[in-house]
Amino acid sequence: MSKMAKKVLISVALLVIAIIAFSACSNDAMYNTNSYEIDESFDNIEVKTDTADIEFVLSNEEKCKVSCDEKANLEYDVKISENTLMITLEDTRKWYQKIGFSFKASKLIVYLPKTEYSSLLIEETTGDIKIPKDFRFESIDANVSTGNVSNSASAKDLIKISASTGNVCIENLISKSINLTTTTGNITASDVKSDGEIKIKVSTGKTILSNVSCDKITSYGSTGDISLSNVATTDKLFIERSTGDLKLDGCNANEFYFETDTGDVKLEMCDAKEIFIETDTGDVTGTLLTSKVFLINTDTGRVNVPKTTVGGKCEITTDTGDIKISLAEN
């Protein structure tokens, strides 16, 4: 490549960088914070936006107010329709107006005058979502592509939260059923009660549950560890992982069903009426609370389990992993 061609390429690259930097600064500078007051009552809430951090706040006023960052050709439509507060971002920009990026995250704050509502629906592309414990809904459905979701609000029926790239955290709440999904983010649940099933699905993120009680837990994952502390289910505790480790401390259920390919399974002071554990290369270790009838299958792994003949069935299968189980009562 000639020196002249190199100079041209360098000049073009510098020009592109300058345009992007100018666009970014322009995008930050053009945001204005506007407020919308709602005089009508409503029971449902629906938020659909592109890029914004969303937060719900209990208001001291009798009216609902929506505070949002807006700019030209990127404004919110805030209205009441069919007993629903609808907040929708209207993007009327031309393609060339979308060039660049912003270092400042736009904000959307919804000030709600009462604590109980029917449904909450949130659909967002990029941004964090915060729902505090001040509120209670019939159902919660939050979906974000890139961003974290933090929810402490209870729901009478279903709490459904999904994030592609981002963490999901729920705490200090009660719900009939819960469904949590993330691709590369972590899932955390603490101080949670449910009368029904809690479903958890991850791809590469970690899952951490503590002080959780429900009827049933079902968790699927590819590459991600799962850690449970003081988790109790009246029915089955089902966990399936490809390469992640399973660690349980002080957990009990009617039935344990754990399956992993290369991950280890560790149980500390746990128990279930019946236990089924299967790994390929992972080890199975830990302490159970009561006597079991052990059914052990392994190819090359070492085995050390109590020789008890009473209690529920405990079936453990490995290929090359070691098995070492003890009883707390001994």
C-alpha positions in Angstrom: 0.0 0.0 0.0 1.3 3.4 -1.0 2.1 6.2 1.6 -0.7 8.3 0.0 -3.2 5.5 0.5 -2.2 5.0 4.1 -2.6 8.8 4.8 -6.1 8.7 3.2 -7.1 5.7 5.3 -5.8 7.4 8.5 -7.6 10.6 7.7 -10.9 8.8 7.1 -10.5 6.8 10.3 -9.9 10.1 12.3 -12.9 11.7 10.6 -15.1 8.8 11.6 -13.9 8.9 15.2 -14.5 12.6 15.3 -18.1 12.2 13.9 -18.9 9.5 16.5 -17.5 11.5 19.3 -19.5 14.5 18.3 -22.6 12.5 17.9 -22.1 11.0 21.4 -21.7 14.4 22.9 -24.7 15.7 21.0 -26.8 12.8 22.1 -26.0 13.5 25.8 -26.6 17.2 25.5 -30.0 17.0 23.8 -31.7 15.0 26.5 -34.4 17.0 28.5 -36.3 15.7 31.5 -40.1 16.1 31.0 -43.0 15.1 33.3 -46.5 13.8 32.5 -49.2 13.9 35.2 -52.1 11.4 35.0 -55.5 12.4 36.3 -57.3 9.2 35.6 -57.2 6.0 37.6 -55.9 2.7 36.3 -55.2 -0.8 37.4 -52.7 -2.0 34.8 -49.3 -0.7 33.8 -47.6 -1.3 30.4 -44.1 0.1 29.6 -42.5 -0.3 26.2 -39.2 1.5 25.6 -35.9 1.2 23.8 -33.0 2.5 26.0 -33.7 3.7 29.5 -33.3 2.8 33.1 -36.8 2.2 34.5 -37.7 2.7 38.1 -41.0 2.7 40.0 -41.5 4.9 43.1 -44.3 5.2 45.6 -45.6 8.7 45.4 -46.7 11.0 48.1 -49.2 12.7 45.7 -52.6 11.4 44.8 -51.8 11.6 41.1 -49.5 9.4 39.0 -46.5 11.2 37.4 -44.1 9.9 34.8 -40.7 11.6 34.6 -38.7 10.7 31.5 -35.7 11.9 29.5 -36.6 12.9 26.0 -35.1 14.6 23.0 -36.2 15.5 19.5 -37.9 12.7 17.6 -37.5 10.4 20.6 -40.4 11.1 22.9 -42.8 9.1 25.1 -46.5 8.7 24.6 -48.1 8.5 28.0 -51.8 7.8 28.2 -54.6 5.8 29.8 -56.3 3.2 27.6 -58.7 0.5 28.7 -57.8 0.9 32.4 -54.1 0.7 31.6 -51.3 3.2 32.0 -49.4 2.9 28.7 -45.9 4.4 28.4 -44.5 3.9 24.9 -41.4 5.4 23.4 -42.0 6.9 20.0 -38.9 6.9 17.9 -39.4 9.0 14.7 -35.7 9.6 14.0 -34.3 9.2 10.6 -31.6 6.6 10.1 -28.8 9.2 10.1 -30.0 10.7 13.3 -29.3 7.3 15.0 -25.6 7.5 14.3 -23.5 7.7 17.4 -24.1 6.7 21.0 -24.6 8.2 24.4 -22.6 8.0 27.6 -25.6 9.0 29.7 -28.3 6.5 30.4 -31.7 8.0 29.9 -34.1 7.6 32.8 -37.8 6.7 33.1 -39.3 7.1 36.6 -42.9 6.2 37.3 -44.4 7.7 40.5 -47.4 5.6 41.5 -50.0 6.9 44.0 -51.1 3.4 45.4 -49.4 0.2 46.3 -51.6 -2.5 44.6 -52.3 -2.9 40.8 -53.4 -5.7 38.6 -50.8 -6.4 35.9 -47.3 -5.0 35.2 -45.8 -5.5 31.7 -42.4 -4.2 30.8 -40.7 -4.6 27.4 -37.3 -3.0 27.0 -34.2 -3.3 24.8 -31.4 -1.8 26.9 -31.5 -0.6 30.5 -32.0 -1.6 34.1 -35.4 -2.2 35.7 -36.1 -1.6 39.5 -39.4 -2.6 41.1 -39.3 -2.0 44.9 -41.2 -3.9 47.6 -43.7 -1.0 48.1 -45.9 -2.5 45.4 -48.0 -5.7 44.8 -49.4 -6.9 41.5 -51.6 -9.6 40.2 -48.9 -10.5 37.8 -45.5 -9.2 36.7 -43.9 -9.7 33.3 -40.6 -8.0 32.6 -38.5 -8.6 29.5 -35.1 -6.9 28.7 -32.4 -7.7 26.2 -29.4 -5.9 27.8 -29.8 -4.8 31.3 -30.3 -5.9 34.9 -33.7 -6.5 36.6 -34.2 -6.1 40.3 -37.7 -6.9 41.7 -38.9 -7.0 45.3 -42.6 -6.6 44.5 -44.9 -9.5 45.3 -47.5 -11.0 42.9 -50.7 -12.9 43.5 -50.2 -15.1 40.4 -47.1 -15.2 38.2 -43.8 -13.3 38.3 -42.0 -13.7 34.9 -38.7 -12.1 34.3 -36.3 -12.6 31.4 -33.0 -11.0 30.4 -30.6 -11.9 27.5 -27.5 -10.2 28.7 -28.0 -9.1 32.3 -28.6 -10.2 35.9 -32.0 -11.0 37.4 -32.5 -10.5 41.1 -35.7 -11.1 43.2 -35.9 -10.8 47.0 -38.3 -10.4 49.9 -41.4 -11.4 48.0 -44.3 -13.8 47.7 -45.8 -15.2 44.5 -47.9 -18.1 43.4 -45.4 -19.1 40.7 -42.1 -17.7 39.4 -40.3 -18.0 36.1 -36.8 -16.6 35.7 -34.7 -16.7 32.5 -31.3 -15.3 31.5 -28.7 -16.2 28.8 -25.4 -14.8 30.0 -26.4 -13.2 33.3 -26.7 -14.4 36.9 -30.0 -15.2 38.7 -30.4 -14.5 42.4 -33.4 -15.2 44.6 -33.4 -14.6 48.4 -36.2 -14.7 51.0 -38.8 -15.8 48.5 -42.0 -17.8 49.1 -44.2 -19.5 46.5 -47.2 -21.8 46.7 -46.4 -23.2 43.3 -43.4 -23.8 41.0 -40.2 -21.8 40.6 -38.7 -22.3 37.1 -35.1 -21.1 36.4 -33.3 -21.3 33.1 -29.8 -20.0 32.4 -27.1 -20.6 29.7 -23.8 -19.5 31.2 -24.7 -17.6 34.3 -24.6 -18.5 37.9 -27.8 -19.2 40.0 -27.9 -18.4 43.7 -31.0 -19.2 45.9 -31.2 -18.6 49.6 -34.1 -18.8 52.1 -36.5 -20.0 49.4 -39.6 -22.1 50.0 -42.1 -23.4 47.4 -43.9 -26.4 46.1 -41.3 -27.3 43.3 -38.1 -26.0 41.8 -37.1 -26.8 38.2 -33.8 -25.4 37.0 -32.0 -26.0 33.6 -28.6 -24.6 32.6 -25.7 -25.2 30.3 -22.5 -23.6 31.8 -23.2 -22.2 35.1 -22.9 -23.1 38.8 -25.9 -23.3 41.0 -25.8 -22.7 44.8 -28.7 -23.3 47.2 -28.9 -22.4 50.9 -31.9 -23.1 53.1 -34.1 -24.1 50.2 -37.2 -26.2 50.9 -39.7 -27.7 48.5 -42.8 -29.8 49.3 -42.4 -31.7 46.0 -39.4 -32.1 43.7 -36.1 -30.2 43.6 -35.0 -30.7 40.0 -31.6 -29.4 38.7 -29.9 -30.1 35.4 -26.6 -28.7 34.3 -24.0 -29.5 31.6 -20.7 -28.2 33.1 -21.8 -26.3 36.2 -21.3 -27.4 39.8 -24.2 -28.0 42.2 -23.8 -27.0 45.8 -26.6 -27.3 48.4 -26.5 -26.4 52.1 -29.4 -27.0 54.5 -31.9 -27.9 51.7 -34.7 -30.4 51.9 -37.5 -31.7 49.5 -39.7 -34.6 48.9 -37.4 -35.6 46.1 -34.0 -34.6 44.8 -33.2 -35.0 41.1 -29.8 -33.7 40.1 -28.0 -34.3 36.8 -24.8 -32.8 35.5 -22.1 -33.8 32.9 -18.8 -32.5 34.3 -19.9 -30.6 37.4 -19.6 -31.7 41.0 -22.5 -32.3 43.4 -22.0 -31.3 47.0 -24.7 -31.7 49.7 -24.2 -30.3 53.2 -26.8 -31.2 55.8 -29.5 -31.8 53.2 -32.2 -34.4 52.9 -35.1 -35.8 50.8 -37.3 -38.9 50.9 -35.8 -40.0 47.6 -32.6 -38.9 46.0 -31.4 -39.4 42.4 -28.0 -38.0 41.3 -26.2 -38.6 38.0 -22.8 -37.2 36.8 -20.3 -38.2 34.2 -16.9 -36.9 35.5 -18.1 -35.0 38.6 -17.7 -36.0 42.2 -20.7 -36.5 44.6 -20.0 -35.6 48.2 -21.8 -34.4 51.3 -23.8 -35.2 54.4 -27.4 -36.4 54.5 -29.7 -36.0 57.6 -31.4 -39.4 57.7 -30.7 -43.0 56.7 -31.0 -44.2 53.1 -30.9 -47.3 51.0 -27.9 -46.5 48.7 -27.9 -47.7 45.1 -24.5 -46.9 43.7 -23.3 -47.2 40.1 -19.8 -46.0 39.0 -17.2 -47.1 36.5 -13.8 -46.0 37.8 -14.8 -43.7 40.7 -14.1 -44.5 44.4 -17.1 -45.1 46.6 -17.6 -44.4 50.3 -21.2 -44.5 51.5 -23.0 -45.8 54.7 -24.1 -49.4 54.6 -27.6 -48.6 55.8 -30.6 -50.8 54.8 -33.5 -48.6 55.9 -34.9 -45.3 54.7 -35.7 -43.8 51.3 -33.9 -44.6 48.1 -30.6 -42.8 47.2 -29.4 -43.6 43.8 -26.1 -42.2 42.6 -24.5 -42.8 39.2 -21.1 -41.6 38.0 -18.7 -42.6 35.3 -15.3 -41.5 36.6 -16.4 -39.3 39.6 -15.9 -40.3 43.2 -18.9 -40.8 45.6 -18.5 -40.0 49.3 -21.6 -39.6 51.5 -22.0 -39.6 55.3 -25.0 -39.4 57.6 -25.3 -36.6 60.2 -27.0 -38.8 62.7 -24.0 -41.2 62.9 
